[in-house]
Amino acid sequence: MESKKKKDNDFNVEIGLKNGKEWSDDKLAKVKAFVKSHSDKRTPDRKLKNEMLTIKYQMEEYIENENINEKSVISLESFLGSFLEVLNLTFKKFASSIDTTDGNLKKYLSGDRKFNTDLALKFSSFFHTTPDLWLKVNIKNELLSLKKEKKQISKYKKYNYEKVLA
């Protein structure tokens, strides 16, 4: 029990603000300096992985956010661009590395061709994510696009089990 107590006292961190008071500029500067010094100790590989995790978490947040409307859609191409920027890769080099051409890949990302599970598997393997992450972003965007075209939704209202059972 003594060693646990000692560990707790080794690093004292206050979470939140006491009595609604704001941190002083001095205290905030010390926290920022501590975070920066800790961050500077990371290896380049760890920094790269953290940046890629950030994009992955942005994708997950995008999927889970129910307040996204058709005007705030983030395309697969945008998420892909973020990954490529972090990795300092060109679109053409990425396309080549997943056994396709940049023109062909562009057709999938622009919607001229259907984004599919094969591409999702390639993307997930390349970026160390899951295929369902890419597929869920794509499906969310397709549904948002469908909502944008309200006429499309109304044509599906005729498919109703109640009409068949009546």
TORGU-260343 format. One record per atom (N, C-alpha, C): residue number from 1; atom name; x, y, z. Coordinates in nm, 2 decimals. Layout:
REM residues N
ATOM   i at      x      y      z
ATOM NUM CA      X      Y      Z
...
//
This chain:
REM residues 166
ATOM   i at      x      y      z
ATOM   1  N   0.08  -0.12   0.00
ATOM   1 CA   0.00   0.00   0.00
ATOM   1  C   0.09   0.13   0.00
ATOM   2  N   0.20   0.12   0.06
ATOM   2 CA   0.29   0.23   0.07
ATOM   2  C   0.34   0.27  -0.06
ATOM   3  N   0.38   0.17  -0.15
ATOM   3 CA   0.43   0.20  -0.28
ATOM   3  C   0.32   0.27  -0.37
ATOM   4  N   0.20   0.23  -0.35
ATOM   4 CA   0.09   0.30  -0.43
ATOM   4  C   0.08   0.44  -0.38
ATOM   5  N   0.09   0.47  -0.26
ATOM   5 CA   0.08   0.60  -0.20
ATOM   5  C   0.19   0.69  -0.25
ATOM   6  N   0.31   0.63  -0.26
ATOM   6 CA   0.42   0.70  -0.31
ATOM   6  C   0.41   0.74  -0.45
ATOM   7  N   0.36   0.65  -0.54
ATOM   7 CA   0.33   0.67  -0.68
ATOM   7  C   0.23   0.78  -0.70
ATOM   8  N   0.13   0.79  -0.62
ATOM   8 CA   0.03   0.89  -0.63
ATOM   8  C   0.09   1.03  -0.60
ATOM   9  N   0.18   1.03  -0.51
ATOM   9 CA   0.24   1.16  -0.47
ATOM   9  C   0.35   1.21  -0.57
ATOM  10  N   0.40   1.11  -0.65
ATOM  10 CA   0.51   1.15  -0.74
ATOM  10  C   0.47   1.26  -0.84
ATOM  11  N   0.34   1.25  -0.88
ATOM  11 CA   0.30   1.35  -0.98
ATOM  11  C   0.16   1.40  -0.95
ATOM  12  N   0.16   1.52  -0.91
ATOM  12 CA   0.03   1.58  -0.87
ATOM  12  C  -0.03   1.66  -0.98
ATOM  13  N  -0.15   1.61  -1.03
ATOM  13 CA  -0.22   1.68  -1.14
ATOM  13  C  -0.36   1.72  -1.09
ATOM  14  N  -0.39   1.84  -1.11
ATOM  14 CA  -0.52   1.89  -1.08
ATOM  14  C  -0.61   1.88  -1.20
ATOM  15  N  -0.73   1.82  -1.18
ATOM  15 CA  -0.82   1.81  -1.29
ATOM  15  C  -0.93   1.91  -1.27
ATOM  16  N  -0.95   1.99  -1.37
ATOM  16 CA  -1.05   2.09  -1.36
ATOM  16  C  -1.01   2.21  -1.28
ATOM  17  N  -1.10   2.30  -1.27
ATOM  17 CA  -1.06   2.42  -1.20
ATOM  17  C  -1.13   2.43  -1.06
ATOM  18  N  -1.06   2.47  -0.96
ATOM  18 CA  -1.12   2.48  -0.83
ATOM  18  C  -1.21   2.60  -0.81
ATOM  19  N  -1.33   2.58  -0.76
ATOM  19 CA  -1.42   2.69  -0.73
ATOM  19  C  -1.45   2.78  -0.85
ATOM  20  N  -1.44   2.73  -0.97
ATOM  20 CA  -1.47   2.80  -1.09
ATOM  20  C  -1.36   2.90  -1.13
ATOM  21  N  -1.25   2.90  -1.07
ATOM  21 CA  -1.14   3.00  -1.10
ATOM  21  C  -1.07   2.95  -1.22
ATOM  22  N  -1.02   3.04  -1.29
ATOM  22 CA  -0.94   3.01  -1.41
ATOM  22  C  -0.79   3.00  -1.37
ATOM  23  N  -0.72   2.92  -1.45
ATOM  23 CA  -0.58   2.91  -1.43
ATOM  23  C  -0.51   3.04  -1.46
ATOM  24  N  -0.41   3.06  -1.38
ATOM  24 CA  -0.33   3.18  -1.41
ATOM  24  C  -0.24   3.16  -1.54
ATOM  25  N  -0.20   3.27  -1.60
ATOM  25 CA  -0.11   3.26  -1.71
ATOM  25  C   0.01   3.18  -1.68
ATOM  26  N   0.07   3.19  -1.56
ATOM  26 CA   0.19   3.12  -1.52
ATOM  26  C   0.16   2.97  -1.52
ATOM  27  N   0.05   2.93  -1.45
ATOM  27 CA   0.02   2.79  -1.44
ATOM  27  C  -0.01   2.73  -1.57
ATOM  28  N  -0.08   2.80  -1.66
ATOM  28 CA  -0.11   2.75  -1.79
ATOM  28  C   0.01   2.73  -1.87
ATOM  29  N   0.11   2.83  -1.86
ATOM  29 CA   0.23   2.82  -1.93
ATOM  29  C   0.31   2.70  -1.88
ATOM  30  N   0.31   2.67  -1.75
ATOM  30 CA   0.38   2.55  -1.70
ATOM  30  C   0.32   2.42  -1.75
ATOM  31  N   0.19   2.41  -1.76
ATOM  31 CA   0.12   2.29  -1.81
ATOM  31  C   0.16   2.28  -1.96
ATOM  32  N   0.15   2.38  -2.04
ATOM  32 CA   0.19   2.38  -2.18
ATOM  32  C   0.34   2.33  -2.20
ATOM  33  N   0.42   2.38  -2.11
ATOM  33 CA   0.56   2.35  -2.12
ATOM  33  C   0.58   2.20  -2.09
ATOM  34  N   0.51   2.15  -1.99
ATOM  34 CA   0.52   2.01  -1.95
ATOM  34  C   0.47   1.92  -2.07
ATOM  35  N   0.36   1.96  -2.13
ATOM  35 CA   0.30   1.88  -2.24
ATOM  35  C   0.40   1.88  -2.36
ATOM  36  N   0.46   2.00  -2.39
ATOM  36 CA   0.55   2.01  -2.50
ATOM  36  C   0.68   1.92  -2.47
ATOM  37  N   0.73   1.93  -2.35
ATOM  37 CA   0.85   1.85  -2.32
ATOM  37  C   0.82   1.70  -2.33
ATOM  38  N   0.70   1.66  -2.29
ATOM  38 CA   0.67   1.52  -2.30
ATOM  38  C   0.65   1.48  -2.45
ATOM  39  N   0.59   1.57  -2.52
ATOM  39 CA   0.56   1.54  -2.66
ATOM  39  C   0.69   1.54  -2.74
ATOM  40  N   0.79   1.62  -2.71
ATOM  40 CA   0.92   1.62  -2.78
ATOM  40  C   1.00   1.49  -2.76
ATOM  41  N   0.96   1.42  -2.65
ATOM  41 CA   1.04   1.29  -2.63
ATOM  41  C   0.99   1.18  -2.71
ATOM  42  N   0.87   1.20  -2.78
ATOM  42 CA   0.82   1.09  -2.87
ATOM  42  C   0.91   1.07  -2.99
ATOM  43  N   0.91   0.94  -3.03
ATOM  43 CA   0.99   0.91  -3.15
ATOM  43  C   0.91   0.95  -3.27
ATOM  44  N   0.98   0.97  -3.38
ATOM  44 CA   0.90   1.01  -3.51
ATOM  44  C   0.80   0.91  -3.54
ATOM  45  N   0.82   0.78  -3.52
ATOM  45 CA   0.73   0.68  -3.55
ATOM  45  C   0.60   0.69  -3.46
ATOM  46  N   0.62   0.72  -3.33
ATOM  46 CA   0.51   0.74  -3.24
ATOM  46  C   0.43   0.87  -3.28
ATOM  47  N   0.50   0.97  -3.32
ATOM  47 CA   0.43   1.09  -3.36
ATOM  47  C   0.34   1.06  -3.49
ATOM  48  N   0.40   0.99  -3.58
ATOM  48 CA   0.32   0.95  -3.70
ATOM  48  C   0.20   0.87  -3.67
ATOM  49  N   0.22   0.77  -3.58
ATOM  49 CA   0.10   0.69  -3.54
ATOM  49  C   0.00   0.77  -3.47
ATOM  50  N   0.04   0.87  -3.38
ATOM  50 CA  -0.06   0.95  -3.32
ATOM  50  C  -0.14   1.04  -3.42
ATOM  51  N  -0.07   1.09  -3.52
ATOM  51 CA  -0.14   1.17  -3.62
ATOM  51  C  -0.24   1.08  -3.70
ATOM  52  N  -0.20   0.96  -3.72
ATOM  52 CA  -0.29   0.87  -3.79
ATOM  52  C  -0.41   0.83  -3.71
ATOM  53  N  -0.38   0.81  -3.58
ATOM  53 CA  -0.49   0.78  -3.48
ATOM  53  C  -0.59   0.90  -3.48
ATOM  54  N  -0.54   1.02  -3.48
ATOM  54 CA  -0.62   1.14  -3.48
ATOM  54  C  -0.72   1.13  -3.60
ATOM  55  N  -0.68   1.10  -3.71
ATOM  55 CA  -0.76   1.09  -3.83
ATOM  55  C  -0.87   0.98  -3.81
ATOM  56  N  -0.82   0.87  -3.76
ATOM  56 CA  -0.91   0.75  -3.74
ATOM  56  C  -1.02   0.80  -3.64
ATOM  57  N  -0.99   0.87  -3.53
ATOM  57 CA  -1.09   0.91  -3.44
ATOM  57  C  -1.18   1.01  -3.50
ATOM  58  N  -1.13   1.10  -3.59
ATOM  58 CA  -1.22   1.19  -3.66
ATOM  58  C  -1.32   1.12  -3.74
ATOM  59  N  -1.27   1.01  -3.81
ATOM  59 CA  -1.37   0.93  -3.89
ATOM  59  C  -1.47   0.87  -3.80
ATOM  60  N  -1.43   0.81  -3.69
ATOM  60 CA  -1.53   0.75  -3.59
ATOM  60  C  -1.63   0.85  -3.54
ATOM  61  N  -1.58   0.97  -3.51
ATOM  61 CA  -1.66   1.08  -3.46
ATOM  61  C  -1.76   1.12  -3.57
ATOM  62  N  -1.72   1.13  -3.69
ATOM  62 CA  -1.80   1.17  -3.80
ATOM  62  C  -1.91   1.06  -3.82
ATOM  63  N  -1.88   0.94  -3.81
ATOM  63 CA  -1.98   0.83  -3.83
ATOM  63  C  -2.09   0.84  -3.72
ATOM  64  N  -2.04   0.86  -3.59
ATOM  64 CA  -2.13   0.86  -3.48
ATOM  64  C  -2.21   0.99  -3.46
ATOM  65  N  -2.17   1.10  -3.52
ATOM  65 CA  -2.24   1.23  -3.51
ATOM  65  C  -2.37   1.23  -3.58
ATOM  66  N  -2.48   1.24  -3.51
ATOM  66 CA  -2.61   1.24  -3.57
ATOM  66  C  -2.65   1.37  -3.62
ATOM  67  N  -2.57   1.48  -3.59
ATOM  67 CA  -2.61   1.61  -3.63
ATOM  67  C  -2.55   1.66  -3.76
ATOM  68  N  -2.48   1.56  -3.83
ATOM  68 CA  -2.42   1.59  -3.96
ATOM  68  C  -2.54   1.60  -4.06
ATOM  69  N  -2.54   1.71  -4.14
ATOM  69 CA  -2.64   1.72  -4.24
ATOM  69  C  -2.57   1.71  -4.38
ATOM  70  N  -2.65   1.71  -4.48
ATOM  70 CA  -2.59   1.69  -4.62
ATOM  70  C  -2.50   1.81  -4.66
ATOM  71  N  -2.50   1.92  -4.59
ATOM  71 CA  -2.41   2.03  -4.62
ATOM  71  C  -2.27   2.01  -4.55
ATOM  72  N  -2.26   1.93  -4.45
ATOM  72 CA  -2.14   1.91  -4.38
ATOM  72  C  -2.08   1.77  -4.40
ATOM  73  N  -2.10   1.72  -4.52
ATOM  73 CA  -2.05   1.58  -4.55
ATOM  73  C  -1.89   1.59  -4.57
ATOM  74  N  -1.82   1.49  -4.51
ATOM  74 CA  -1.68   1.48  -4.53
ATOM  74  C  -1.66   1.36  -4.62
ATOM  75  N  -1.60   1.38  -4.73
ATOM  75 CA  -1.59   1.27  -4.83
ATOM  75  C  -1.48   1.17  -4.79
ATOM  76  N  -1.49   1.05  -4.84
ATOM  76 CA  -1.38   0.95  -4.83
ATOM  76  C  -1.25   1.01  -4.88
ATOM  77  N  -1.26   1.09  -4.99
ATOM  77 CA  -1.14   1.15  -5.05
ATOM  77  C  -1.07   1.24  -4.95
ATOM  78  N  -1.15   1.31  -4.87
ATOM  78 CA  -1.10   1.41  -4.77
ATOM  78  C  -1.02   1.33  -4.66
ATOM  79  N  -1.08   1.23  -4.61
ATOM  79 CA  -1.02   1.15  -4.51
ATOM  79  C  -0.89   1.08  -4.57
ATOM  80  N  -0.90   1.03  -4.69
ATOM  80 CA  -0.78   0.97  -4.75
ATOM  80  C  -0.67   1.08  -4.77
ATOM  81  N  -0.71   1.20  -4.81
ATOM  81 CA  -0.62   1.31  -4.82
ATOM  81  C  -0.54   1.34  -4.69
ATOM  82  N  -0.62   1.34  -4.58
ATOM  82 CA  -0.56   1.36  -4.45
ATOM  82  C  -0.45   1.26  -4.42
ATOM  83  N  -0.48   1.13  -4.45
ATOM  83 CA  -0.38   1.02  -4.42
ATOM  83  C  -0.26   1.04  -4.51
ATOM  84  N  -0.29   1.07  -4.64
ATOM  84 CA  -0.17   1.09  -4.73
ATOM  84  C  -0.09   1.20  -4.70
ATOM  85  N  -0.15   1.31  -4.65
ATOM  85 CA  -0.07   1.43  -4.60
ATOM  85  C   0.02   1.39  -4.49
ATOM  86  N  -0.04   1.32  -4.39
ATOM  86 CA   0.04   1.28  -4.27
ATOM  86  C   0.16   1.19  -4.31
ATOM  87  N   0.13   1.10  -4.41
ATOM  87 CA   0.24   1.01  -4.45
ATOM  87  C   0.33   1.07  -4.56
ATOM  88  N   0.29   1.19  -4.60
ATOM  88 CA   0.37   1.26  -4.71
ATOM  88  C   0.38   1.18  -4.84
ATOM  89  N   0.26   1.12  -4.87
ATOM  89 CA   0.25   1.04  -4.99
ATOM  89  C   0.16   1.11  -5.10
ATOM  90  N   0.20   1.09  -5.22
ATOM  90 CA   0.11   1.14  -5.33
ATOM  90  C  -0.01   1.05  -5.35
ATOM  91  N  -0.11   1.10  -5.41
ATOM  91 CA  -0.23   1.02  -5.44
ATOM  91  C  -0.19   0.91  -5.54
ATOM  92  N  -0.10   0.95  -5.64
ATOM  92 CA  -0.06   0.85  -5.74
ATOM  92  C   0.02   0.74  -5.68
ATOM  93  N   0.11   0.77  -5.59
ATOM  93 CA   0.19   0.66  -5.52
ATOM  93  C   0.11   0.57  -5.44
ATOM  94  N   0.01   0.63  -5.37
ATOM  94 CA  -0.09   0.55  -5.29
ATOM  94  C  -0.16   0.46  -5.38
ATOM  95  N  -0.22   0.51  -5.49
ATOM  95 CA  -0.30   0.43  -5.58
ATOM  95  C  -0.21   0.31  -5.63
ATOM  96  N  -0.09   0.34  -5.67
ATOM  96 CA   0.00   0.24  -5.72
ATOM  96  C   0.03   0.13  -5.61
ATOM  97  N   0.04   0.17  -5.48
ATOM  97 CA   0.07   0.08  -5.38
ATOM  97  C  -0.04  -0.01  -5.34
ATOM  98  N  -0.17   0.03  -5.38
ATOM  98 CA  -0.28  -0.07  -5.36
ATOM  98  C  -0.33  -0.13  -5.49
ATOM  99  N  -0.23  -0.13  -5.59
ATOM  99 CA  -0.25  -0.20  -5.71
ATOM  99  C  -0.37  -0.15  -5.80
ATOM 100  N  -0.37  -0.02  -5.81
ATOM 100 CA  -0.47   0.05  -5.90
ATOM 100  C  -0.40   0.17  -5.96
ATOM 101  N  -0.47   0.24  -6.05
ATOM 101 CA  -0.42   0.36  -6.10
ATOM 101  C  -0.48   0.48  -6.03
ATOM 102  N  -0.42   0.60  -6.04
ATOM 102 CA  -0.48   0.71  -5.97
ATOM 102  C  -0.61   0.75  -6.04
ATOM 103  N  -0.62   0.74  -6.17
ATOM 103 CA  -0.75   0.77  -6.24
ATOM 103  C  -0.86   0.68  -6.19
ATOM 104  N  -0.83   0.55  -6.18
ATOM 104 CA  -0.93   0.45  -6.14
ATOM 104  C  -0.97   0.47  -6.00
ATOM 105  N  -0.88   0.50  -5.91
ATOM 105 CA  -0.91   0.53  -5.77
ATOM 105  C  -1.00   0.65  -5.76
ATOM 106  N  -0.97   0.75  -5.84
ATOM 106 CA  -1.04   0.88  -5.84
ATOM 106  C  -1.19   0.85  -5.87
ATOM 107  N  -1.22   0.76  -5.96
ATOM 107 CA  -1.35   0.73  -6.00
ATOM 107  C  -1.43   0.67  -5.88
ATOM 108  N  -1.36   0.59  -5.80
ATOM 108 CA  -1.43   0.53  -5.69
ATOM 108  C  -1.46   0.63  -5.58
ATOM 109  N  -1.36   0.72  -5.56
ATOM 109 CA  -1.38   0.83  -5.46
ATOM 109  C  -1.48   0.93  -5.50
ATOM 110  N  -1.49   0.96  -5.63
ATOM 110 CA  -1.59   1.06  -5.67
ATOM 110  C  -1.73   1.01  -5.69
ATOM 111  N  -1.75   0.88  -5.68
ATOM 111 CA  -1.88   0.82  -5.69
ATOM 111  C  -1.91   0.77  -5.83
ATOM 112  N  -1.82   0.79  -5.93
ATOM 112 CA  -1.84   0.74  -6.06
ATOM 112  C  -1.85   0.58  -6.06
ATOM 113  N  -1.78   0.52  -5.97
ATOM 113 CA  -1.78   0.38  -5.94
ATOM 113  C  -1.81   0.36  -5.80
ATOM 114  N  -1.87   0.24  -5.77
ATOM 114 CA  -1.92   0.21  -5.63
ATOM 114  C  -1.79   0.17  -5.54
ATOM 115  N  -1.78   0.25  -5.43
ATOM 115 CA  -1.67   0.21  -5.34
ATOM 115  C  -1.71   0.07  -5.28
ATOM 116  N  -1.61  -0.02  -5.27
ATOM 116 CA  -1.65  -0.16  -5.24
ATOM 116  C  -1.56  -0.21  -5.13
ATOM 117  N  -1.60  -0.34  -5.09
ATOM 117 CA  -1.53  -0.40  -4.98
ATOM 117  C  -1.38  -0.43  -5.01
ATOM 118  N  -1.35  -0.45  -5.14
ATOM 118 CA  -1.21  -0.48  -5.18
ATOM 118  C  -1.12  -0.35  -5.15
ATOM 119  N  -1.18  -0.23  -5.19
ATOM 119 CA  -1.10  -0.11  -5.16
ATOM 119  C  -1.10  -0.08  -5.01
ATOM 120  N  -1.21  -0.11  -4.94
ATOM 120 CA  -1.21  -0.09  -4.79
ATOM 120  C  -1.10  -0.17  -4.73
ATOM 121  N  -1.09  -0.30  -4.77
ATOM 121 CA  -0.99  -0.39  -4.72
ATOM 121  C  -0.85  -0.33  -4.75
ATOM 122  N  -0.83  -0.28  -4.87
ATOM 122 CA  -0.69  -0.23  -4.90
ATOM 122  C  -0.66  -0.10  -4.82
ATOM 123  N  -0.76  -0.01  -4.81
ATOM 123 CA  -0.74   0.11  -4.73
ATOM 123  C  -0.71   0.07  -4.58
ATOM 124  N  -0.79  -0.02  -4.53
ATOM 124 CA  -0.77  -0.06  -4.39
ATOM 124  C  -0.64  -0.12  -4.36
ATOM 125  N  -0.59  -0.20  -4.45
ATOM 125 CA  -0.47  -0.27  -4.44
ATOM 125  C  -0.35  -0.16  -4.45
ATOM 126  N  -0.36  -0.08  -4.54
ATOM 126 CA  -0.26   0.02  -4.57
ATOM 126  C  -0.25   0.12  -4.45
ATOM 127  N  -0.36   0.17  -4.40
ATOM 127 CA  -0.36   0.27  -4.29
ATOM 127  C  -0.38   0.22  -4.15
ATOM 128  N  -0.38   0.08  -4.14
ATOM 128 CA  -0.40   0.02  -4.01
ATOM 128  C  -0.52   0.06  -3.94
ATOM 129  N  -0.63   0.06  -4.02
ATOM 129 CA  -0.77   0.08  -3.96
ATOM 129  C  -0.85  -0.04  -3.98
ATOM 130  N  -0.98  -0.03  -3.98
ATOM 130 CA  -1.07  -0.14  -4.00
ATOM 130  C  -1.14  -0.12  -4.13
ATOM 131  N  -1.18  -0.22  -4.21
ATOM 131 CA  -1.25  -0.20  -4.33
ATOM 131  C  -1.39  -0.13  -4.30
ATOM 132  N  -1.45  -0.17  -4.19
ATOM 132 CA  -1.59  -0.12  -4.17
ATOM 132  C  -1.58   0.03  -4.14
ATOM 133  N  -1.47   0.09  -4.10
ATOM 133 CA  -1.46   0.23  -4.08
ATOM 133  C  -1.48   0.30  -4.21
ATOM 134  N  -1.41   0.26  -4.31
ATOM 134 CA  -1.42   0.32  -4.45
ATOM 134  C  -1.56   0.29  -4.51
ATOM 135  N  -1.61   0.17  -4.49
ATOM 135 CA  -1.75   0.14  -4.54
ATOM 135  C  -1.86   0.23  -4.47
ATOM 136  N  -1.84   0.24  -4.34
ATOM 136 CA  -1.94   0.32  -4.27
ATOM 136  C  -1.94   0.47  -4.31
ATOM 137  N  -1.82   0.52  -4.33
ATOM 137 CA  -1.82   0.66  -4.38
ATOM 137  C  -1.88   0.67  -4.52
ATOM 138  N  -1.86   0.58  -4.60
ATOM 138 CA  -1.92   0.58  -4.73
ATOM 138  C  -2.07   0.56  -4.73
ATOM 139  N  -2.12   0.47  -4.64
ATOM 139 CA  -2.26   0.45  -4.63
ATOM 139  C  -2.33   0.58  -4.57
ATOM 140  N  -2.27   0.64  -4.47
ATOM 140 CA  -2.32   0.76  -4.41
ATOM 140  C  -2.34   0.87  -4.52
ATOM 141  N  -2.23   0.88  -4.60
ATOM 141 CA  -2.24   0.98  -4.71
ATOM 141  C  -2.34   0.95  -4.81
ATOM 142  N  -2.36   0.82  -4.84
ATOM 142 CA  -2.46   0.79  -4.94
ATOM 142  C  -2.60   0.82  -4.88
ATOM 143  N  -2.62   0.79  -4.76
ATOM 143 CA  -2.75   0.82  -4.69
ATOM 143  C  -2.78   0.97  -4.69
ATOM 144  N  -2.68   1.05  -4.65
ATOM 144 CA  -2.69   1.19  -4.65
ATOM 144  C  -2.72   1.25  -4.79
ATOM 145  N  -2.66   1.19  -4.89
ATOM 145 CA  -2.68   1.23  -5.03
ATOM 145  C  -2.83   1.20  -5.07
ATOM 146  N  -2.87   1.08  -5.02
ATOM 146 CA  -3.01   1.04  -5.05
ATOM 146  C  -3.11   1.14  -4.99
ATOM 147  N  -3.08   1.18  -4.86
ATOM 147 CA  -3.17   1.27  -4.79
ATOM 147  C  -3.18   1.40  -4.87
ATOM 148  N  -3.06   1.44  -4.93
ATOM 148 CA  -3.05   1.57  -5.00
ATOM 148  C  -3.15   1.56  -5.12
ATOM 149  N  -3.17   1.45  -5.18
ATOM 149 CA  -3.26   1.43  -5.29
ATOM 149  C  -3.39   1.37  -5.24
ATOM 150  N  -3.47   1.46  -5.18
ATOM 150 CA  -3.59   1.41  -5.12
ATOM 150  C  -3.69   1.33  -5.21
ATOM 151  N  -3.68   1.36  -5.34
ATOM 151 CA  -3.76   1.28  -5.43
ATOM 151  C  -3.72   1.13  -5.43
ATOM 152  N  -3.60   1.11  -5.41
ATOM 152 CA  -3.55   0.97  -5.41
ATOM 152  C  -3.61   0.89  -5.29
ATOM 153  N  -3.62   0.96  -5.18
ATOM 153 CA  -3.67   0.89  -5.06
ATOM 153  C  -3.82   0.86  -5.08
ATOM 154  N  -3.90   0.95  -5.14
ATOM 154 CA  -4.04   0.93  -5.15
ATOM 154  C  -4.07   0.82  -5.25
ATOM 155  N  -3.98   0.78  -5.34
ATOM 155 CA  -4.01   0.67  -5.43
ATOM 155  C  -4.00   0.54  -5.36
ATOM 156  N  -3.94   0.53  -5.24
ATOM 156 CA  -3.93   0.41  -5.16
ATOM 156  C  -4.04   0.39  -5.07
ATOM 157  N  -4.13   0.49  -5.05
ATOM 157 CA  -4.24   0.48  -4.95
ATOM 157  C  -4.34   0.37  -4.99
ATOM 158  N  -4.34   0.33  -5.12
ATOM 158 CA  -4.43   0.23  -5.17
ATOM 158  C  -4.40   0.09  -5.12
ATOM 159  N  -4.27   0.08  -5.07
ATOM 159 CA  -4.23  -0.05  -5.02
ATOM 159  C  -4.26  -0.06  -4.87
ATOM 160  N  -4.37  -0.13  -4.84
ATOM 160 CA  -4.43  -0.12  -4.71
ATOM 160  C  -4.50  -0.26  -4.68
ATOM 161  N  -4.45  -0.32  -4.58
ATOM 161 CA  -4.51  -0.46  -4.55
ATOM 161  C  -4.66  -0.45  -4.52
ATOM 162  N  -4.71  -0.33  -4.47
ATOM 162 CA  -4.85  -0.32  -4.43
ATOM 162  C  -4.94  -0.33  -4.56
ATOM 163  N  -4.89  -0.27  -4.67
ATOM 163 CA  -4.96  -0.28  -4.80
ATOM 163  C  -4.97  -0.43  -4.85
ATOM 164  N  -4.87  -0.50  -4.82
ATOM 164 CA  -4.86  -0.64  -4.87
ATOM 164  C  -4.96  -0.73  -4.78
ATOM 165  N  -4.96  -0.70  -4.65
ATOM 165 CA  -5.05  -0.78  -4.56
ATOM 165  C  -5.20  -0.74  -4.57
ATOM 166  N  -5.23  -0.62  -4.62
ATOM 166 CA  -5.37  -0.57  -4.63
ATOM 166  C  -5.45  -0.65  -4.72
//
